[in-house]
């Protein structure tokens, strides 16, 4: 239970650092847009797993966060903000959150006792 609540906030801290910190400290695993999508996909999914009853507000939170951090780069020397970057982040966060919601609902149906008609 602790991990489900702590993991998204740990990832969020990393995302904030990588977004607003020096570009040289940002890890690189592949195409930058795919990295952005993947980071927010994981964040959206982890937030929904940690706070399943709040998934609609989680989806909004991840979207606003993505746009806010992207705009925050305008005030960081050596960083730049981009609409495509923000779109990749928002889509990743929403996809991760929605996939987690779908998975949890499917799990609930499978594990719930069969209802008699």
C-alpha positions as CSV (number, residue, x, y, z in Angstrom):
1,X,0.0,0.0,0.0
2,X,2.8,2.4,0.9
3,X,4.5,1.8,-2.5
4,X,1.3,2.5,-4.4
5,X,1.0,5.9,-2.7
6,X,4.8,6.8,-2.7
7,X,5.8,5.7,-6.2
8,X,3.8,8.4,-8.1
9,X,5.2,11.2,-5.9
10,X,8.7,9.9,-6.3
11,X,8.3,9.8,-10.1
12,X,6.7,13.3,-10.0
13,X,9.8,14.6,-8.2
14,X,12.0,13.1,-10.9
15,X,9.8,14.5,-13.7
16,X,9.9,18.0,-12.1
17,X,13.7,17.8,-11.8
18,X,14.2,16.5,-15.4
19,X,11.8,19.1,-16.8
20,X,13.1,22.2,-15.0
21,X,16.7,21.1,-14.3
22,X,19.7,21.2,-16.6
23,X,19.3,19.4,-19.9
24,X,22.5,17.5,-19.2
25,X,21.0,15.9,-16.1
26,X,18.0,14.5,-18.1
27,X,18.3,10.8,-18.9
28,X,17.9,9.8,-22.5
29,X,16.4,6.5,-23.5
30,X,15.1,7.1,-27.0
31,X,13.2,9.7,-29.0
32,X,12.4,12.7,-26.7
33,X,8.7,12.7,-27.5
34,X,8.4,9.0,-26.7
35,X,10.3,9.6,-23.4
36,X,7.9,12.4,-22.5
37,X,4.9,10.3,-23.3
38,X,6.3,7.3,-21.4
39,X,7.1,9.4,-18.3
40,X,3.6,10.9,-18.0
41,X,2.0,7.5,-19.0
42,X,3.7,6.0,-16.0
43,X,2.8,8.9,-13.8
44,X,-0.9,8.8,-14.8
45,X,-1.1,5.1,-14.2
46,X,0.7,5.2,-10.9
47,X,-1.5,8.0,-9.6
48,X,-4.6,6.1,-10.5
49,X,-3.2,3.0,-8.9
50,X,-2.5,4.9,-5.7
51,X,-5.7,6.9,-5.6
52,X,-8.2,4.9,-7.6
53,X,-11.4,6.7,-6.4
54,X,-10.0,10.0,-7.5
55,X,-9.1,9.0,-11.1
56,X,-11.0,11.9,-12.8
57,X,-9.2,14.5,-10.8
58,X,-6.0,12.6,-11.3
59,X,-6.4,12.9,-15.1
60,X,-7.0,16.6,-14.8
61,X,-4.0,17.0,-12.4
62,X,-1.6,15.2,-14.7
63,X,-2.8,17.3,-17.7
64,X,-2.5,20.6,-15.8
65,X,0.9,19.5,-14.4
66,X,2.2,18.7,-17.9
67,X,1.2,22.0,-19.3
68,X,2.4,23.9,-16.2
69,X,5.8,22.3,-16.2
70,X,6.2,22.9,-19.9
71,X,5.4,26.6,-19.5
72,X,7.8,26.6,-16.5
73,X,10.6,25.9,-18.9
74,X,10.1,29.4,-20.4
75,X,11.7,30.8,-17.2
76,X,14.6,28.3,-17.0
77,X,17.8,29.4,-18.9
78,X,18.7,26.8,-21.5
79,X,15.3,25.2,-21.6
80,X,12.5,25.8,-24.1
81,X,8.8,25.0,-24.1
82,X,7.0,23.4,-27.0
83,X,3.4,22.7,-27.8
84,X,4.3,19.3,-29.2
85,X,6.1,18.5,-26.0
86,X,3.1,19.5,-23.9
87,X,0.7,17.4,-26.1
88,X,3.0,14.3,-25.8
89,X,3.0,14.7,-22.0
90,X,-0.8,15.3,-21.7
91,X,-1.6,12.4,-24.0
92,X,0.8,10.1,-22.1
93,X,-0.7,11.0,-18.7
94,X,-4.3,10.6,-19.9
95,X,-3.4,7.3,-21.6
96,X,-1.7,5.9,-18.5
97,X,-4.6,7.0,-16.3
98,X,-7.3,5.6,-18.5
99,X,-5.5,2.3,-19.0
100,X,-5.1,2.0,-15.2
101,X,-8.8,2.7,-14.8
102,X,-9.7,0.1,-17.4
103,X,-7.4,-2.4,-15.8
104,X,-8.8,-1.9,-12.3
105,X,-12.4,-2.2,-13.5
106,X,-11.6,-5.4,-15.4
107,X,-9.8,-6.7,-12.3
108,X,-12.8,-5.8,-10.2
109,X,-15.2,-7.6,-12.5
110,X,-13.1,-10.8,-12.6
111,X,-12.6,-10.9,-8.9
112,X,-16.2,-10.0,-7.9
113,X,-18.5,-12.9,-7.2
114,X,-20.8,-14.0,-10.0
115,X,-24.2,-12.4,-9.7
116,X,-27.2,-14.7,-10.1
117,X,-30.1,-13.5,-12.3
